Amino acid sequence: MAIYSQLTDAELSGLLMSDDRAAFTEIYDRYNSLLYIYAFKKLKDKEEAQDVIQETFIKLWNNRSGFQLSTNLAGYLYTVVRNRAFDLFSHKKISTVYINSLQHFLDRNETATDHLIREKELTILIEKEINNLPPRMKEIFEMSRKEFMSHKEIASKLGLSEHTVTTQIKRALRILRVKLGIIVYLMWYLNN
């Protein structure tokens, strides 16, 4: 092997093309540490730098039969490492965009689900408090709010004066506002 260490890069490249494993080993020994330092400076990650160097030498060995050195060997190896580092940066950028998009989607769905749960709980509380109203007040309130009847229509249907209907709805709203105001405040306070 001592003789290989004295060969030029061009001579080693020629021997590599003829499947000379010793020439490949010399190229590896000559450039492995230098390429690792270069890759680490670019990637700032030891494992990724080692992977890039390994891929570079695998590519060199796999393409040895058609290997045509148009520049110097060092230039070729550094270019392969640099291009692979750029590929990793590009892949990381795409991964980051995808992960951020996925996280935004999950956050949005989690928030929507939370709102739906709160809305359902609040609807149940409102229904419970409406059911606790006096029977006639409850009937008038539901006709107004659920059946969307006017005060005049309710009065006509129940045989009451419009003034009585208006008064009953105002009282129902006052009762609900007092009871639900505290509950809604507590729900908001406990969930934040």
Backbone torsions as a table, in degrees:
resi	resn	phi	psi	omega
1	MET	NA	-24.6	-179.8
2	ALA	-55.8	-33.9	-179.3
3	ILE	-68.5	-34.0	179.8
4	TYR	-67.3	-33.4	-179.1
5	SER	-66.2	-18.0	179.8
6	GLN	-93.4	-6.2	-179.1
7	LEU	-79.7	152.8	176.0
8	THR	-79.3	166.4	177.9
9	ASP	-60.3	-39.8	179.8
10	ALA	-63.1	-42.1	178.7
11	GLU	-65.8	-41.2	177.8
12	LEU	-63.9	-37.9	179.1
13	SER	-64.0	-41.1	177.3
14	GLY	-62.6	-44.3	178.3
15	LEU	-65.8	-36.3	178.8
16	LEU	-60.6	-40.5	179.8
17	MET	-62.1	-24.9	178.7
18	SER	-98.7	27.4	174.5
19	ASP	64.4	30.7	-180.0
20	ASP	-81.9	107.1	-178.8
21	ARG	-65.5	-35.3	179.8
22	ALA	-64.8	-36.8	177.0
23	ALA	-65.3	-41.6	177.2
24	PHE	-61.8	-44.7	-180.0
25	THR	-60.5	-41.3	178.8
26	GLU	-64.4	-43.5	177.7
27	ILE	-60.3	-44.0	178.8
28	TYR	-59.9	-50.2	-178.5
29	ASP	-62.7	-36.2	-176.6
30	ARG	-72.0	-37.1	-170.7
31	TYR	-114.2	-11.2	-175.7
32	ASN	-55.1	-54.3	-177.3
33	SER	-64.9	-42.7	-179.5
34	LEU	-64.4	-42.4	179.4
35	LEU	-67.9	-35.7	178.4
36	TYR	-62.6	-45.4	179.5
37	ILE	-60.6	-44.1	179.2
38	TYR	-61.9	-46.7	-179.5
39	ALA	-65.3	-40.8	-180.0
40	PHE	-64.2	-39.6	177.6
41	LYS	-61.6	-36.1	-179.7
42	LYS	-76.0	-45.3	-169.9
43	LEU	-94.0	-25.4	-178.2
44	LYS	59.0	31.0	-179.8
45	ASP	-147.2	120.6	-175.5
46	LYS	-61.3	-48.1	-177.0
47	GLU	-65.0	-42.6	178.3
48	GLU	-64.5	-39.2	178.7
49	ALA	-63.0	-43.8	178.1
50	GLN	-62.9	-41.1	178.9
51	ASP	-62.7	-42.7	-179.8
52	VAL	-63.5	-41.9	179.5
53	ILE	-64.7	-43.9	179.1
54	GLN	-61.3	-44.4	178.7
55	GLU	-62.6	-36.9	179.8
56	THR	-62.8	-45.9	-179.5
57	PHE	-72.3	-32.4	175.1
58	ILE	-64.3	-43.4	178.6
59	LYS	-62.0	-42.0	179.1
60	LEU	-60.8	-46.4	-178.4
61	TRP	-67.5	-44.1	-177.9
62	ASN	-66.5	-28.3	-178.8
63	ASN	-102.6	16.7	-173.6
64	ARG	-62.4	-35.4	-175.1
65	SER	-70.4	-31.3	178.8
66	GLY	-104.5	14.2	-175.0
67	PHE	-70.0	114.6	176.9
68	GLN	-116.8	115.6	-177.8
69	LEU	-86.9	103.8	179.6
70	SER	-91.1	-23.1	174.8
71	THR	-120.1	-158.8	176.3
72	ASN	-85.0	160.1	-176.0
73	LEU	-62.0	-43.0	180.0
74	ALA	-60.2	-45.1	178.8
75	GLY	-59.6	-43.1	178.6
76	TYR	-60.5	-49.5	-177.0
77	LEU	-63.9	-43.4	178.4
78	TYR	-63.8	-37.3	178.5
79	THR	-65.0	-42.7	178.3
80	VAL	-60.9	-44.9	179.7
81	VAL	-63.2	-47.0	-179.9
82	ARG	-59.8	-45.3	-179.7
83	ASN	-64.2	-39.1	178.4
84	ARG	-66.3	-37.7	176.7
85	ALA	-63.1	-42.2	177.1
86	PHE	-62.4	-40.1	176.7
87	ASP	-59.9	-41.8	178.9
88	LEU	-65.4	-42.2	177.5
89	PHE	-59.9	-45.1	-180.0
90	SER	-62.1	-44.1	179.5
91	HIS	-63.9	-41.6	179.1
92	LYS	-63.7	-39.1	-179.5
93	LYS	-64.4	-44.3	177.9
94	ILE	-63.7	-42.3	179.0
95	SER	-62.3	-42.6	179.9
96	THR	-63.5	-43.8	178.2
97	VAL	-61.3	-44.3	-179.9
98	TYR	-63.7	-46.0	-178.9
99	ILE	-63.7	-42.8	178.1
100	ASN	-63.0	-40.7	178.2
101	SER	-64.0	-43.9	178.6
102	LEU	-63.2	-43.0	179.6
103	GLN	-63.2	-41.5	177.7
104	HIS	-61.3	-43.2	178.5
105	PHE	-61.3	-45.9	-179.9
106	LEU	-64.9	-42.5	178.7
107	ASP	-62.4	-43.0	-178.7
108	ARG	-64.9	-43.3	179.4
109	ASN	-67.5	-37.2	178.4
110	GLU	-63.5	-42.5	178.8
111	THR	-65.0	-43.6	179.7
112	ALA	-62.5	-42.3	178.8
113	THR	-63.4	-43.3	178.7
114	ASP	-60.5	-43.6	178.7
115	HIS	-63.9	-40.5	179.1
116	LEU	-63.5	-40.1	178.6
117	ILE	-65.0	-46.0	178.8
118	ARG	-62.0	-41.9	179.7
119	GLU	-61.9	-43.0	179.3
120	LYS	-64.5	-43.2	178.2
121	GLU	-61.9	-42.7	179.7
122	LEU	-65.4	-40.7	177.7
123	THR	-60.3	-42.5	178.7
124	ILE	-63.2	-43.0	178.8
125	LEU	-63.2	-42.6	179.4
126	ILE	-62.6	-46.0	178.8
127	GLU	-60.1	-40.6	179.7
128	LYS	-62.2	-45.0	-179.3
129	GLU	-69.8	-34.4	175.6
130	ILE	-64.4	-40.6	178.7
131	ASN	-66.4	-21.6	178.4
132	ASN	-83.9	-7.7	177.6
133	LEU	-68.0	155.2	173.7
134	PRO	-55.8	146.1	-172.5
135	PRO	-51.5	-48.4	-177.3
136	ARG	-67.0	-41.9	179.3
137	MET	-62.5	-42.5	179.0
138	LYS	-60.9	-46.0	-179.2
139	GLU	-60.0	-46.5	-178.8
140	ILE	-65.2	-44.2	-179.0
141	PHE	-62.2	-44.4	-179.8
142	GLU	-67.0	-35.9	177.0
143	MET	-64.0	-37.2	-179.4
144	SER	-73.2	-46.8	-171.2
145	ARG	-92.9	-30.6	-177.5
146	LYS	-98.4	-35.9	-179.9
147	GLU	-98.1	-4.2	176.6
148	PHE	56.4	39.3	178.1
149	MET	-86.7	147.7	177.1
150	SER	-77.0	165.1	179.0
151	HIS	-60.6	-37.6	-179.5
152	LYS	-65.1	-43.2	179.6
153	GLU	-64.7	-40.6	179.6
154	ILE	-65.4	-46.4	-179.8
155	ALA	-58.9	-43.1	-179.7
156	SER	-64.9	-45.1	-177.2
157	LYS	-67.2	-37.7	-176.5
158	LEU	-96.0	-4.3	-179.7
159	GLY	70.6	36.7	179.8
160	LEU	-117.0	166.6	175.2
161	SER	-80.0	155.1	177.4
162	GLU	-60.9	-36.6	-179.9
163	HIS	-61.7	-40.9	179.2
164	THR	-64.4	-43.4	179.5
165	VAL	-61.8	-47.4	179.5
166	THR	-59.6	-44.5	179.8
167	THR	-62.8	-43.4	-179.8
168	GLN	-63.8	-40.1	179.3
169	ILE	-67.4	-41.6	178.2
170	LYS	-61.4	-43.8	179.7
171	ARG	-64.7	-41.7	179.5
172	ALA	-62.0	-43.9	179.2
173	LEU	-64.3	-39.7	178.8
174	ARG	-63.2	-45.3	179.0
175	ILE	-61.6	-47.9	-179.2
176	LEU	-64.4	-39.5	179.6
177	ARG	-61.5	-43.1	-180.0
178	VAL	-67.0	-50.5	-176.5
179	LYS	-69.1	-45.1	-177.4
180	LEU	-78.4	-27.6	179.3
181	GLY	-58.4	-45.0	179.2
182	ILE	-68.5	-44.1	-178.7
183	ILE	-64.3	-46.0	179.6
184	VAL	-62.9	-40.7	178.1
185	TYR	-62.4	-45.6	179.3
186	LEU	-62.8	-41.6	178.4
187	MET	-61.8	-45.7	-179.9
188	TRP	-62.9	-45.0	-177.9
189	TYR	-64.0	-41.9	-178.2
190	LEU	-73.1	-29.2	-178.0
191	ASN	-87.3	-7.6	178.7
192	ASN	-107.1	NA	NA
